[in-house]
Amino acid sequence: MDIKDSISANYSKKGIFKSFVNEAKNENSSIIIQLEPSLAEKLAKKRAVADELEEKLQFHREKFNEQVILAESTKQELKRRELQLVHSVQNIEGYMQEMYSLHKDADDMYERFVDLIKESEAREQNLLKQCSDVSMKINTAFTLLDVFKPVRIYLEDVAYEFPQKASAKQLVNYFLILKQLNKDLLQKDKQRKNEEEILAFERQKIVESARAHPLTILEKEDTLHRLKAEVKEVKVQNVELRQKMDNTKSSEIKETLLWHDTERWISKLYQSIREILPPQLGDSVEAGNTLEQLQKICEFVVMGRQVSSRLKEKLLSKP
């Protein structure tokens, strides 16, 4: 008896639902069939929930479009930073080449300074030897002057006392020769002093050059160390930028995976919506069709809630 009642109740419900569908399909129908109040209220609630989910889906679509625009801008910024990084690397390479050329110039200059110092030392030794020879000649000349000074006085006396004698004339000629020799010796002494002054000036010039050029080399070494520090700093910035790029790419990959997951759920939702469309005229009425439709509607609502919760978690997880 209970089985018959349940079957009759199911058929009665199916007939009510079929009549409601025919009413919705046929606009010129004059017969108005109403559903049971509880079923109509449930359908109204389900429709309200579906509309609300549709609004939320539209809202989340707009949010997703904004996120896509933001991702594109981030990608453009990353490209710009990558170009800056390439430019920085090119500048670093230029700095390295300049450093190499400066180092090479410093080495060449150091070698030239070494050769110049060797040449200066050789010239100094030669000048010292010449000075020694000149000093020896001067000492010899002074010795000769000391020897010939009494002779000169005697010759002057002889020339004064015996101007008419041939021997006196010869002595005067000897005296003149000695006077010319003294003049030559004085000229040699003056030349020696000039050479000593030139030697002292050149020695002072070499000392000043030796003091000045090592300072230039030290300045170039300081510049080289500063450039090395700048290169090290740029390398650190390069590593930091690479880490930022890797983090950004990983976040983009996570967002892409999350979006693909959400898109899969949305496609599944659309498929469920297509499955729960009301039956057309001429469809076969089978037992339990109304219950299946209601069950699909319930699954649709549950799936919509899951999609909404996933999108909400995605929005809350972002800073």
C-alpha positions as CSV (number, residue, x, y, z in Angstrom):
1,M,0.0,0.0,0.0
2,D,2.9,2.4,0.8
3,I,4.7,1.6,-2.5
4,K,1.6,2.5,-4.5
5,D,1.2,5.8,-2.6
6,S,4.8,6.7,-3.2
7,I,4.5,5.9,-6.9
8,S,1.3,7.9,-7.2
9,A,2.9,10.8,-5.4
10,N,5.9,10.8,-7.7
11,Y,3.7,10.7,-10.8
12,S,1.7,13.5,-9.4
13,K,4.8,15.6,-8.8
14,K,6.1,14.8,-12.3
15,G,2.8,15.9,-13.7
16,I,2.9,19.2,-11.8
17,F,6.5,19.9,-12.9
18,K,5.7,19.0,-16.6
19,S,2.7,21.3,-16.6
20,F,4.8,24.1,-15.1
21,V,7.3,23.6,-17.9
22,N,4.6,23.6,-20.6
23,E,3.3,26.8,-19.1
24,A,6.7,28.4,-19.3
25,K,7.2,27.3,-22.9
26,N,3.8,28.1,-24.3
27,E,3.0,31.8,-24.1
28,N,-0.5,31.6,-25.7
29,S,-1.7,28.9,-23.3
30,S,-4.8,29.9,-21.4
31,I,-4.4,27.2,-18.7
32,I,-2.5,28.4,-15.6
33,I,-1.0,25.6,-13.5
34,Q,0.8,26.5,-10.3
35,L,3.4,24.5,-8.5
36,E,3.1,23.6,-4.9
37,P,4.0,26.6,-2.6
38,S,7.0,24.9,-1.0
39,L,8.5,23.9,-4.4
40,A,7.9,27.4,-5.8
41,E,9.6,29.0,-2.8
42,K,12.5,26.6,-3.2
43,L,12.9,27.4,-6.8
44,A,12.7,31.1,-6.1
45,K,15.4,30.8,-3.5
46,K,17.5,28.8,-5.9
47,R,17.1,31.4,-8.5
48,A,18.0,34.2,-6.1
49,V,21.1,32.3,-5.1
50,A,21.9,31.7,-8.8
51,D,21.6,35.5,-9.5
52,E,23.7,36.3,-6.5
53,L,26.4,33.8,-7.7
54,E,26.2,35.3,-11.2
55,E,26.8,38.8,-9.8
56,K,29.7,37.5,-7.7
57,L,31.1,35.8,-10.8
58,Q,30.9,39.0,-12.7
59,F,32.6,40.9,-9.9
60,H,35.3,38.3,-9.7
61,R,35.7,38.5,-13.5
62,E,36.3,42.2,-13.3
63,K,38.8,41.7,-10.4
64,F,40.5,39.1,-12.5
65,N,40.7,41.5,-15.5
66,E,42.3,44.1,-13.2
67,Q,44.8,41.5,-12.0
68,V,45.6,40.6,-15.6
69,I,46.2,44.3,-16.3
70,L,48.4,44.5,-13.2
71,A,50.3,41.4,-14.3
72,E,50.9,43.0,-17.7
73,S,52.2,46.2,-16.1
74,T,54.4,44.1,-13.8
75,K,55.7,42.3,-16.9
76,Q,56.5,45.5,-18.6
77,E,58.3,46.8,-15.5
78,L,60.3,43.6,-15.4
79,K,61.2,44.0,-19.0
80,R,62.3,47.6,-18.3
81,R,64.4,46.5,-15.3
82,E,65.9,43.7,-17.5
83,L,66.9,46.4,-20.0
84,Q,68.4,48.5,-17.2
85,L,70.2,45.4,-16.0
86,V,71.6,44.7,-19.5
87,H,72.7,48.4,-19.7
88,S,74.3,48.1,-16.3
89,V,76.2,45.0,-17.4
90,Q,77.4,46.8,-20.5
91,N,78.6,49.7,-18.3
92,I,80.3,47.2,-16.1
93,E,82.1,45.6,-19.1
94,G,83.1,49.1,-20.2
95,Y,84.4,49.9,-16.7
96,M,86.3,46.6,-16.7
97,Q,87.9,47.4,-20.1
98,E,88.8,50.9,-18.8
99,M,90.3,49.3,-15.6
100,Y,92.3,46.9,-17.8
101,S,93.6,49.7,-20.0
102,L,94.4,51.9,-16.9
103,H,96.2,48.9,-15.3
104,K,98.2,48.4,-18.5
105,D,99.0,52.1,-18.8
106,A,100.2,52.1,-15.2
107,D,102.4,49.1,-15.9
108,D,103.8,50.7,-19.0
109,M,104.4,54.0,-17.1
110,Y,106.1,52.1,-14.2
111,E,108.4,50.4,-16.7
112,R,109.2,53.8,-18.3
113,F,109.9,55.2,-14.9
114,V,112.2,52.3,-14.1
115,D,114.1,52.9,-17.5
116,L,114.2,56.7,-16.8
117,I,115.6,56.1,-13.3
118,K,118.2,53.7,-14.7
119,E,119.1,56.2,-17.4
120,S,119.3,59.0,-14.8
121,E,121.5,56.9,-12.6
122,A,123.8,56.3,-15.6
123,R,123.9,60.0,-16.4
124,E,124.6,60.8,-12.8
125,Q,127.5,58.4,-12.7
126,N,128.9,59.9,-15.9
127,L,128.5,63.4,-14.5
128,L,130.1,62.4,-11.2
129,K,133.0,60.9,-13.2
130,Q,133.3,64.1,-15.2
131,C,133.2,66.2,-12.0
132,S,135.9,64.1,-10.5
133,D,138.1,64.6,-13.6
134,V,137.4,68.4,-13.5
135,S,138.2,68.5,-9.8
136,M,141.5,66.7,-10.4
137,K,142.3,69.1,-13.2
138,I,141.5,72.1,-11.0
139,N,143.6,70.7,-8.2
140,T,146.4,70.3,-10.7
141,A,145.9,73.8,-12.0
142,F,146.0,75.3,-8.5
143,T,149.1,73.3,-7.8
144,L,150.7,74.6,-10.9
145,L,149.7,78.2,-10.0
146,D,151.2,77.7,-6.5
147,V,154.4,76.5,-8.2
148,F,154.5,79.2,-10.8
149,K,153.4,82.1,-8.7
150,P,157.0,82.9,-7.4
151,V,158.2,82.4,-11.0
152,R,155.6,84.9,-12.2
153,I,156.7,87.5,-9.6
154,Y,160.4,86.9,-10.5
155,L,159.5,87.3,-14.2
156,E,157.7,90.5,-13.6
157,D,160.7,91.8,-11.7
158,V,163.0,90.7,-14.5
159,A,160.7,92.3,-17.1
160,Y,160.7,95.5,-15.2
161,E,164.5,95.6,-14.6
162,F,165.7,94.3,-18.0
163,P,163.2,95.4,-20.7
164,Q,165.9,95.6,-23.4
165,K,167.2,92.1,-23.1
166,A,166.1,89.3,-25.4
167,S,166.1,86.9,-22.5
168,A,163.7,89.2,-20.7
169,K,161.4,89.3,-23.7
170,Q,161.4,85.5,-23.7
171,L,160.6,85.5,-20.0
172,V,157.7,87.9,-20.7
173,N,156.4,85.6,-23.4
174,Y,156.6,82.8,-20.9
175,F,154.7,84.9,-18.4
176,L,152.0,85.7,-21.0
177,I,151.7,82.0,-21.7
178,L,151.3,81.3,-18.0
179,K,148.7,84.1,-17.8
180,Q,146.8,82.5,-20.7
181,L,147.1,79.2,-19.0
182,N,145.7,80.7,-15.8
183,K,142.8,82.2,-17.8
184,D,142.1,78.8,-19.4
185,L,142.1,77.2,-16.0
186,L,139.7,79.8,-14.6
187,Q,137.4,79.2,-17.6
188,K,137.6,75.5,-16.9
189,D,136.7,76.1,-13.3
190,K,133.7,78.2,-14.3
191,Q,132.6,75.5,-16.7
192,R,132.9,73.0,-14.0
193,K,130.7,75.0,-11.7
194,N,128.1,75.4,-14.4
195,E,128.2,71.6,-15.0
196,E,127.8,71.1,-11.2
197,E,124.8,73.4,-11.2
198,I,123.2,71.6,-14.2
199,L,123.9,68.3,-12.5
200,A,122.3,69.5,-9.2
201,F,119.3,70.9,-11.1
202,E,118.8,67.6,-13.0
203,R,119.1,65.6,-9.8
204,Q,116.5,67.8,-8.1
205,K,114.2,67.4,-11.2
206,I,114.6,63.6,-11.0
207,V,113.8,63.6,-7.3
208,E,110.7,65.7,-7.9
209,S,109.6,63.4,-10.7
210,A,110.2,60.3,-8.6
211,R,108.1,61.9,-5.8
212,A,105.3,63.0,-8.1
213,H,104.8,59.9,-10.3
214,P,104.3,57.4,-7.4
215,L,101.5,59.6,-6.2
216,T,99.9,59.4,-9.7
217,I,100.3,55.6,-9.6
218,L,98.7,55.6,-6.1
219,E,95.8,57.7,-7.4
220,K,95.3,55.2,-10.3
221,E,95.4,52.3,-7.8
222,D,92.8,54.1,-5.7
223,T,90.6,54.6,-8.8
224,L,91.1,50.9,-9.6
225,H,90.0,49.8,-6.1
226,R,87.0,52.1,-6.3
227,L,86.0,50.7,-9.6
228,K,86.3,47.2,-8.2
229,A,84.1,48.1,-5.3
230,E,81.5,49.6,-7.7
231,V,81.6,46.4,-9.8
232,K,81.1,44.3,-6.7
233,E,78.1,46.5,-5.7
234,V,76.6,46.2,-9.2
235,K,77.1,42.4,-9.1
236,V,75.2,42.4,-5.7
237,Q,72.4,44.5,-7.2
238,N,72.3,42.1,-10.2
239,V,71.9,39.1,-7.8
240,E,69.1,41.0,-5.9
241,L,67.3,41.8,-9.2
242,R,67.6,38.2,-10.3
243,Q,66.1,37.0,-7.0
244,K,63.3,39.6,-7.4
245,M,62.7,38.4,-10.9
246,D,62.6,34.8,-9.8
247,N,60.2,35.6,-7.0
248,T,58.0,37.5,-9.4
249,K,58.0,34.7,-11.9
250,S,57.2,32.1,-9.2
251,S,54.3,34.3,-8.0
252,E,53.1,34.6,-11.6
253,I,53.3,30.9,-12.0
254,K,51.3,30.4,-8.8
255,E,48.7,32.9,-10.0
256,T,48.5,31.2,-13.4
257,L,48.0,27.8,-11.8
258,L,45.4,29.2,-9.5
259,W,43.6,30.8,-12.4
260,H,43.7,27.6,-14.4
261,D,42.2,25.8,-11.4
262,T,39.5,28.5,-11.1
263,E,38.9,28.3,-14.9
264,R,38.4,24.6,-14.6
265,W,35.9,25.0,-11.9
266,I,34.1,27.7,-13.9
267,S,33.9,25.5,-17.0
268,K,32.6,22.7,-14.8
269,L,30.0,25.2,-13.5
270,Y,29.0,26.1,-17.0
271,Q,28.7,22.4,-17.9
272,S,26.4,21.9,-14.8
273,I,24.3,24.9,-15.9
274,R,23.9,23.4,-19.3
275,E,22.9,20.1,-17.7
276,I,20.2,21.6,-15.6
277,L,18.3,23.4,-18.4
278,P,14.6,22.6,-18.3
279,P,13.4,19.8,-20.6
280,Q,11.9,20.8,-24.0
281,L,8.5,19.8,-25.3
282,G,8.3,16.3,-26.5
283,D,10.9,15.0,-24.0
284,S,10.0,11.6,-22.5
285,V,8.7,11.8,-19.0
286,E,10.6,9.3,-16.9
287,A,10.3,8.3,-13.3
288,G,12.4,10.4,-10.9
289,N,13.2,13.1,-13.5
290,T,12.0,15.9,-11.1
291,L,14.2,14.6,-8.3
292,E,17.2,14.4,-10.7
293,Q,16.7,18.0,-11.7
294,L,16.4,19.2,-8.1
295,Q,19.5,17.2,-7.3
296,K,21.4,18.9,-10.2
297,I,20.2,22.3,-9.0
298,C,21.5,21.5,-5.5
299,E,24.9,20.4,-7.0
300,F,25.0,23.6,-9.0
301,V,24.5,25.7,-5.8
302,V,27.2,23.8,-3.9
303,M,29.6,24.1,-6.8
304,G,28.9,27.9,-7.0
305,R,29.7,28.2,-3.3
306,Q,33.0,26.4,-3.8
307,V,34.0,28.6,-6.7
308,S,33.0,31.7,-4.7
309,S,35.0,30.6,-1.7
310,R,38.1,29.8,-3.9
311,L,37.9,33.3,-5.5
312,K,37.5,34.9,-2.1
313,E,40.6,33.0,-0.8
314,K,42.5,34.2,-3.8
315,L,41.5,37.8,-3.2
316,L,42.3,37.6,0.6
317,S,45.7,36.0,0.0
318,K,46.9,38.9,-2.1
319,P,48.5,41.9,-0.3
